[in-house]
Amino acid sequence: MTAPVRKVVLAYSGGLDTSIIIPWLKENYGCEIIAYVANVGQKDDFAAIKKKALKTGAVKVVVEDLRETFLTDFIFPTLRAGAVYERKYLLGTSMARPLIAQQQVKVAVENDAGAVSHGCTGKGNDQVRFELAYMALDPKLQVIAPWREWDLSSREDALEYARTHGVPVAASVENITSHDENIWHISHEGGPLEDPWNEMRDELLKWTTPIGLTPDQPEYVELEFEQGIPVSINGEAVDPVTLMEQLNESGSRHGIGVVDLVENRVVGMKSRGIYETPGGTILYTAHRELEALTLDKSSLHYKDVIAEKYATMVYNGEWFTPLRESLDAFVDSFQSCVTGTVRVKLFKGHCLIAGRKSPYSLYREDFATFGKDDVYDQSDAEGFINLVGLPLKVEALLAEFGVKKGKYRAPDYFRSFKRD
């Protein structure tokens, strides 16, 4: 904490952690603090956040609306890749961090700041995501991570620090759950959720209607995609932000996209989180269905391999890497024909497919029909089955002739050469 720092750009949200970091940086580094506030779709009062940052010691506050950039440059590429972390998580927080870090570095360069800072804990994923981005974009910047330096060891300690330094915060000892919100999702961690045996209570949900309170009539939504990118909703072309907001509203109304996940953090421990991703769940469901219609078998199956790798990289903070960019090039080639319209039915927490069509559809009714057609001779299937089943046939014959005994015992190929 003795390194000379004249000016630092802090990724600032106005929450508990970043609120107390401003006075802490002044006390321990004696530097000027520029608070960088990224609007990635969280429902915050940005004027109040700016006022609070200045009141607690920041010399300057930069607020940027990054919602469209977030969607077009981070969310849609991840959607096109089909990336889902550990079967459930649609990577809402993971995608936001490299964007915020990217813009934070830009502000540092523009204001001749020698350091950047964040409010991530030493046990969490976000410290990795922020700092890998810093290294990739400007490795000369000094990184200050207060949670790894100060003697505060818990949220309760942080609340006490805020109280003694006159910093107003919304959190309390009774309400210690942590939330992260953007235009893609809202997440919940900590407090009672730290025990995985505790059931998630409906009161925790900020966006999504509990299933028991959802409408008794379904809602239909039509989404049009061009090369894997959503471009219109219900026949109306809209900008990405409007599209996402409308999908979130519809999905939330019908209880879509609530995930309860015990996940493997980057730093090696497990954690439990609740994620609300209503609009994102609709988009993933529709996009997958359009791929099923337009991608050939080999491409679709191999893309699932790429999707898992892509998800792990995004989760681990490896956004600004040559491999992630190369995977994007791979995805681009496969998404060239993922164009068409998907109709979904939203009802009681379920997003169901109600129809799909595409000018690039590989589905042919005349091929798939069980009736007579001119393009497929059903008798050809006999030879195909014989070829596919040949290894199974040989295996069974070996067992029948006594050459191979037991499921895993290999035949003795040198038996005929042995002497009595």
C-alpha positions as CSV (number, residue, x, y, z in Angstrom):
1,M,0.0,0.0,0.0
2,T,3.1,2.3,-0.1
3,A,3.4,2.3,-3.9
4,P,3.2,5.8,-5.2
5,V,-0.2,6.4,-6.9
6,R,-1.2,9.8,-8.0
7,K,-4.5,9.0,-9.6
8,V,-6.7,5.8,-9.7
9,V,-9.8,4.9,-11.7
10,L,-12.2,2.8,-9.6
11,A,-14.9,0.6,-11.1
12,Y,-17.7,2.1,-9.0
13,S,-21.3,0.8,-8.5
14,G,-22.3,2.6,-5.4
15,G,-22.8,-0.6,-3.5
16,L,-21.3,-1.5,-0.2
17,D,-17.8,-2.5,-1.4
18,T,-17.1,0.2,-3.8
19,S,-18.7,2.9,-1.5
20,I,-16.1,2.3,1.2
21,I,-13.2,1.9,-1.2
22,I,-13.2,5.6,-2.0
23,P,-12.4,6.8,1.6
24,W,-10.1,3.8,2.0
25,L,-8.1,4.7,-1.0
26,K,-7.7,8.3,0.2
27,E,-6.6,7.1,3.6
28,N,-4.1,4.5,2.4
29,Y,-2.9,5.8,-1.0
30,G,-3.5,9.5,-0.7
31,C,-4.5,9.6,-4.4
32,E,-7.1,11.2,-6.5
33,I,-10.0,8.9,-7.3
34,I,-12.0,8.9,-10.5
35,A,-15.2,6.8,-10.1
36,Y,-16.1,5.0,-13.3
37,V,-19.8,4.0,-13.4
38,A,-20.9,1.6,-16.2
39,N,-24.6,1.5,-17.1
40,V,-25.0,-2.1,-18.4
41,G,-28.7,-2.1,-17.8
42,Q,-29.0,-2.1,-14.0
43,K,-32.0,-0.2,-12.7
44,D,-30.1,2.4,-10.7
45,D,-30.3,6.1,-10.1
46,F,-27.1,7.1,-11.8
47,A,-27.5,10.8,-10.7
48,A,-27.6,9.7,-7.1
49,I,-24.7,7.3,-7.5
50,K,-22.6,10.2,-9.0
51,K,-23.6,12.5,-6.2
52,K,-22.6,9.8,-3.6
53,A,-19.2,9.2,-5.2
54,L,-18.4,12.9,-5.1
55,K,-19.6,13.3,-1.6
56,T,-17.4,10.4,-0.3
57,G,-14.2,11.7,-1.9
58,A,-14.1,11.1,-5.7
59,V,-12.7,14.0,-7.7
60,K,-14.5,13.0,-10.8
61,V,-17.3,10.6,-11.9
62,V,-17.6,9.2,-15.4
63,V,-21.0,7.5,-16.2
64,E,-21.3,5.6,-19.5
65,D,-24.3,4.0,-21.1
66,L,-22.9,0.7,-22.4
67,R,-26.2,-1.3,-22.8
68,E,-26.1,-1.6,-26.6
69,T,-22.3,-2.3,-26.7
70,F,-22.8,-4.9,-24.0
71,L,-25.5,-6.7,-26.1
72,T,-23.8,-6.4,-29.6
73,D,-20.2,-7.0,-28.6
74,F,-20.4,-9.4,-25.7
75,I,-23.9,-11.0,-25.2
76,F,-24.8,-11.7,-28.8
77,P,-21.4,-13.4,-29.6
78,T,-21.8,-15.5,-26.5
79,L,-25.3,-16.4,-27.5
80,R,-24.2,-17.3,-31.1
81,A,-21.6,-19.6,-29.6
82,G,-24.3,-21.3,-27.5
83,A,-22.1,-20.9,-24.4
84,V,-23.7,-22.1,-21.1
85,Y,-21.5,-22.6,-18.1
86,E,-22.0,-25.9,-16.2
87,R,-25.3,-26.7,-17.9
88,K,-27.2,-23.8,-16.4
89,Y,-25.5,-20.4,-16.2
90,L,-26.0,-18.0,-19.1
91,L,-22.9,-15.9,-18.0
92,G,-24.6,-12.6,-17.2
93,T,-22.0,-11.3,-14.8
94,S,-19.1,-13.0,-16.6
95,M,-19.8,-11.1,-19.8
96,A,-20.2,-7.7,-18.2
97,R,-16.8,-7.6,-16.4
98,P,-14.5,-7.5,-19.4
99,L,-16.6,-4.7,-20.9
100,I,-16.5,-2.6,-17.7
101,A,-12.7,-3.3,-17.4
102,Q,-12.2,-2.3,-21.1
103,Q,-13.9,1.1,-20.6
104,Q,-12.3,1.6,-17.2
105,V,-8.8,1.2,-18.8
106,K,-9.9,3.7,-21.5
107,V,-10.8,6.3,-18.9
108,A,-7.5,5.7,-17.1
109,V,-5.6,6.4,-20.3
110,E,-7.7,9.5,-21.1
111,N,-7.1,10.9,-17.6
112,D,-3.5,10.0,-17.2
113,A,-4.2,7.6,-14.3
114,G,-1.5,5.2,-13.3
115,A,-3.8,2.7,-11.5
116,V,-7.1,1.0,-11.6
117,S,-9.1,-0.5,-8.8
118,H,-12.1,-2.8,-8.2
119,G,-14.2,-3.9,-5.3
120,C,-14.0,-7.7,-5.9
121,T,-13.4,-10.0,-3.0
122,G,-10.3,-12.2,-2.8
123,K,-12.5,-15.3,-3.0
124,G,-14.6,-14.4,-6.0
125,N,-14.5,-14.8,-9.8
126,D,-14.7,-11.1,-10.7
127,Q,-11.2,-10.2,-9.5
128,V,-9.8,-12.6,-12.1
129,R,-12.1,-11.3,-14.9
130,F,-11.2,-7.6,-14.2
131,E,-7.5,-8.2,-13.8
132,L,-7.0,-10.4,-16.8
133,A,-8.7,-7.7,-18.9
134,Y,-6.4,-5.0,-17.4
135,M,-3.4,-7.2,-18.2
136,A,-4.5,-7.7,-21.8
137,L,-5.4,-4.1,-22.5
138,D,-2.8,-2.1,-20.5
139,P,-0.3,-4.2,-18.6
140,K,1.5,-1.1,-17.3
141,L,-1.5,0.0,-15.1
142,Q,-1.1,-0.7,-11.4
143,V,-4.0,-2.8,-9.9
144,I,-5.3,-2.0,-6.5
145,A,-7.6,-4.7,-5.0
146,P,-8.6,-3.5,-1.5
147,W,-10.2,-6.8,-0.5
148,R,-6.8,-8.4,-0.8
149,E,-5.1,-5.6,1.2
150,W,-7.3,-4.3,3.9
151,D,-8.0,-5.9,7.3
152,L,-11.7,-6.1,6.7
153,S,-12.7,-9.8,6.4
154,S,-16.4,-9.9,6.0
155,R,-19.5,-7.9,4.9
156,E,-20.2,-7.1,8.5
157,D,-16.7,-5.5,8.8
158,A,-17.4,-3.5,5.7
159,L,-20.7,-2.3,7.1
160,E,-18.9,-1.2,10.3
161,Y,-16.3,0.7,8.2
162,A,-19.1,2.4,6.3
163,R,-20.8,3.4,9.5
164,T,-17.6,4.9,11.1
165,H,-16.7,6.8,8.0
166,G,-20.2,8.2,7.4
167,V,-20.7,6.3,4.1
168,P,-24.4,5.6,3.5
169,V,-25.1,2.1,2.2
170,A,-28.3,0.1,1.5
171,A,-27.0,-3.2,2.8
172,S,-27.4,-4.2,6.4
173,V,-26.4,-7.1,8.7
174,E,-30.0,-8.4,8.3
175,N,-29.9,-8.1,4.5
176,I,-26.5,-9.3,3.5
177,T,-27.4,-11.0,0.2
178,S,-25.3,-9.7,-2.7
179,H,-27.0,-8.8,-6.0
180,D,-25.5,-8.1,-9.5
181,E,-27.9,-6.7,-12.1
182,N,-27.5,-5.8,-15.8
183,I,-29.7,-5.9,-18.9
184,W,-29.2,-9.7,-19.3
185,H,-29.7,-10.9,-15.7
186,I,-29.8,-10.4,-12.0
187,S,-27.8,-12.6,-9.7
188,H,-28.1,-13.3,-5.9
189,E,-25.4,-14.7,-3.6
190,G,-24.6,-14.8,0.1
191,G,-26.7,-14.8,3.2
192,P,-29.1,-17.8,3.6
193,L,-28.1,-18.9,0.1
194,E,-24.7,-20.0,1.3
195,D,-26.3,-23.1,2.7
196,P,-27.2,-25.2,-0.4
197,W,-29.9,-27.0,1.6
198,N,-31.8,-23.8,2.1
199,E,-34.6,-23.4,-0.5
200,M,-34.7,-20.2,-2.5
201,R,-37.6,-18.1,-1.3
202,D,-39.8,-16.3,-3.7
203,E,-39.2,-13.1,-1.9
204,L,-35.6,-13.1,-3.2
205,L,-36.7,-12.7,-6.8
206,K,-36.3,-9.1,-8.1
207,W,-37.5,-9.5,-11.7
208,T,-39.3,-12.8,-12.1
209,T,-42.9,-13.5,-11.1
210,P,-43.2,-16.6,-8.9
211,I,-44.7,-19.5,-10.7
212,G,-47.8,-19.6,-8.6
213,L,-48.6,-16.0,-9.5
214,T,-48.0,-16.2,-13.3
215,P,-50.8,-15.8,-15.8
216,D,-53.1,-18.8,-16.5
217,Q,-53.0,-18.0,-20.2
218,P,-49.8,-18.5,-22.3
219,E,-48.1,-15.8,-24.3
220,Y,-46.6,-16.3,-27.8
221,V,-43.5,-14.4,-28.9
222,E,-41.9,-14.5,-32.4
223,L,-38.2,-13.8,-32.8
224,E,-36.4,-13.3,-36.1
225,F,-32.7,-14.0,-36.4
226,E,-30.2,-13.0,-39.0
227,Q,-27.0,-15.0,-38.9
228,G,-27.6,-15.9,-35.3
229,I,-28.3,-12.4,-34.2
230,P,-31.9,-11.4,-33.0
231,V,-33.2,-8.5,-35.0
232,S,-37.0,-8.4,-34.5
233,I,-39.7,-9.3,-32.1
234,N,-43.3,-10.1,-33.1
235,G,-42.6,-8.9,-36.6
236,E,-41.2,-5.5,-35.6
237,A,-37.5,-4.7,-36.1
238,V,-36.1,-3.1,-33.0
239,D,-32.8,-2.0,-31.6
240,P,-31.0,-4.5,-29.3
241,V,-31.8,-2.7,-26.1
242,T,-35.5,-2.5,-26.8
243,L,-35.6,-6.2,-27.9
244,M,-33.9,-7.3,-24.7
245,E,-36.1,-5.1,-22.5
246,Q,-39.3,-6.5,-24.1
247,L,-38.1,-10.1,-23.8
248,N,-37.2,-9.5,-20.1
249,E,-40.7,-8.1,-19.5
250,S,-42.5,-11.1,-21.2
251,G,-40.2,-13.7,-19.6
252,S,-40.4,-12.2,-16.1
253,R,-44.2,-12.1,-16.3
254,H,-44.4,-15.9,-17.0
255,G,-41.7,-17.0,-14.5
256,I,-39.1,-17.8,-17.2
257,G,-35.4,-18.3,-16.5
258,V,-34.8,-18.7,-12.8
259,V,-31.7,-20.9,-12.1
260,D,-30.5,-22.3,-8.7
261,L,-26.9,-23.3,-9.3
262,V,-24.0,-24.7,-7.2
263,E,-21.0,-23.8,-9.5
264,N,-17.3,-24.2,-9.6
265,R,-15.6,-20.8,-9.2
266,V,-12.4,-19.9,-11.0
267,V,-10.4,-19.8,-7.8
268,G,-11.2,-23.4,-7.0
269,M,-14.1,-23.4,-4.5
270,K,-17.8,-24.0,-5.1
271,S,-20.4,-21.3,-4.6
272,R,-24.2,-21.2,-4.8
273,G,-26.1,-18.5,-6.7
274,I,-29.6,-17.7,-8.0
275,Y,-29.8,-16.3,-11.5
276,E,-32.8,-14.6,-13.1
277,T,-32.3,-14.5,-16.9
278,P,-35.8,-14.3,-18.4
279,G,-35.1,-12.7,-21.8
280,G,-31.8,-14.5,-22.2
281,T,-33.5,-17.9,-21.6
282,I,-36.0,-17.1,-24.4
283,L,-33.2,-16.1,-26.8
284,Y,-31.1,-19.2,-26.0
285,T,-34.1,-21.5,-26.5
286,A,-35.1,-19.9,-29.8
287,H,-31.5,-19.7,-31.1
288,R,-30.9,-23.4,-30.4
289,E,-34.1,-24.4,-32.2
290,L,-33.1,-22.4,-35.3
291,E,-29.7,-24.0,-35.3
292,A,-31.4,-27.5,-35.1
293,L,-33.3,-26.5,-38.3
294,T,-30.3,-25.0,-40.3
295,L,-27.1,-26.7,-39.2
296,D,-26.0,-30.1,-40.6
297,K,-25.5,-32.9,-38.1
298,S,-21.7,-32.8,-37.9
299,S,-21.6,-29.0,-37.6
300,L,-24.3,-29.0,-34.9
301,H,-22.6,-31.7,-32.8
302,Y,-19.1,-30.1,-33.1
303,K,-20.5,-26.7,-32.2
304,D,-21.6,-28.1,-28.9
305,V,-17.9,-28.9,-28.1
306,I,-17.0,-25.3,-29.0
307,A,-19.8,-24.0,-26.9
308,E,-18.5,-25.6,-23.7
309,K,-15.0,-24.3,-24.3
310,Y,-16.4,-20.8,-25.0
311,A,-18.5,-20.8,-21.8
312,T,-15.5,-21.8,-19.7
313,M,-13.3,-19.1,-21.2
314,V,-15.9,-16.4,-20.6
315,Y,-16.5,-17.6,-17.1
316,N,-12.8,-17.6,-16.4
317,G,-12.3,-14.1,-17.6
318,E,-10.5,-15.1,-20.8
319,W,-12.4,-12.7,-23.1
320,F,-9.4,-10.7,-24.5
321,T,-7.5,-13.8,-25.7
322,P,-6.5,-15.0,-29.2
323,L,-8.3,-18.3,-28.7
324,R,-11.7,-16.6,-27.9
325,E,-11.3,-14.5,-31.0
326,S,-10.5,-17.5,-33.1
327,L,-13.6,-19.3,-31.7
328,D,-15.6,-16.3,-32.7
329,A,-14.3,-16.8,-36.3
330,F,-15.4,-20.4,-36.2
331,V,-18.8,-19.5,-34.8
332,D,-19.2,-16.8,-37.5
333,S,-18.8,-19.4,-40.3
334,F,-21.5,-21.7,-38.7
335,Q,-24.0,-18.8,-38.1
336,S,-24.1,-17.6,-41.7
337,C,-27.2,-19.7,-42.3
338,V,-28.8,-19.4,-38.8
339,T,-31.5,-17.0,-40.2
340,G,-35.2,-17.4,-39.7
341,T,-38.1,-17.1,-37.3
342,V,-38.9,-19.0,-34.2
343,R,-42.2,-18.8,-32.3
344,V,-42.1,-19.6,-28.5
345,K,-44.8,-20.2,-26.0
346,L,-44.3,-18.8,-22.5
347,F,-46.3,-20.5,-19.8
348,K,-45.8,-21.2,-16.1
349,G,-42.0,-21.0,-16.1
350,H,-41.6,-22.9,-19.4
351,C,-40.3,-21.6,-22.7
352,L,-41.7,-24.0,-25.3
353,I,-41.2,-24.1,-29.0
354,A,-44.4,-23.4,-31.0
355,G,-42.9,-23.1,-34.5
356,R,-39.8,-22.5,-36.6
357,K,-39.0,-21.6,-40.2
358,S,-36.0,-20.6,-42.2
359,P,-35.0,-20.1,-45.9
360,Y,-31.9,-22.2,-45.0
361,S,-33.9,-25.0,-43.4
362,L,-32.3,-28.5,-44.0
363,Y,-35.5,-30.1,-42.9
364,R,-37.4,-31.6,-45.9
365,E,-40.8,-33.0,-45.4
366,D,-40.4,-35.2,-48.5
367,F,-37.3,-36.8,-47.0
368,A,-38.7,-37.2,-43.5
369,T,-42.2,-38.6,-44.4
370,F,-43.0,-42.2,-43.7
371,G,-44.8,-42.4,-46.9
372,K,-43.6,-43.1,-50.4
373,D,-41.1,-40.7,-51.9
374,D,-38.7,-40.4,-54.9
375,V,-35.5,-39.5,-53.0
376,Y,-35.0,-42.4,-50.6
377,D,-35.3,-46.1,-51.1
378,Q,-36.2,-47.7,-47.8
379,S,-34.5,-51.0,-48.7
380,D,-31.1,-49.2,-48.7
381,A,-31.4,-49.1,-44.9
382,E,-30.6,-52.8,-44.7
383,G,-27.0,-52.4,-46.0
384,F,-26.5,-49.3,-43.9
385,I,-27.5,-51.2,-40.7
386,N,-25.2,-54.1,-41.6
387,L,-22.2,-51.8,-41.9
388,V,-23.0,-49.9,-38.7
389,G,-23.7,-53.0,-36.8
390,L,-20.6,-55.0,-38.0
391,P,-18.4,-54.3,-34.9
392,L,-21.3,-55.4,-32.6
393,K,-21.8,-58.5,-34.7
394,V,-18.1,-59.4,-34.5
395,E,-18.1,-58.8,-30.7
396,A,-21.1,-61.2,-30.2
397,L,-19.5,-63.9,-32.4
398,L,-16.3,-63.8,-30.4
399,A,-18.2,-64.4,-27.2
400,E,-20.3,-67.1,-28.8
401,F,-17.2,-69.0,-30.1
402,G,-15.5,-68.8,-26.6
403,V,-12.7,-66.6,-27.9
404,K,-13.7,-63.7,-25.7
405,K,-15.0,-64.5,-22.2
406,G,-16.2,-61.8,-20.0
407,K,-17.2,-58.3,-20.9
408,Y,-13.7,-56.8,-20.7
409,R,-11.4,-59.8,-21.4
410,A,-9.5,-59.6,-24.7
411,P,-9.1,-62.7,-26.9
412,D,-5.8,-64.6,-26.8
413,Y,-4.6,-64.1,-30.4
414,F,-1.5,-66.3,-29.7
415,R,-3.4,-69.3,-28.5
416,S,-2.8,-71.4,-31.7
417,F,1.0,-70.9,-31.4
418,K,1.4,-72.2,-27.9
419,R,2.6,-75.7,-27.2
420,D,1.3,-78.2,-24.7
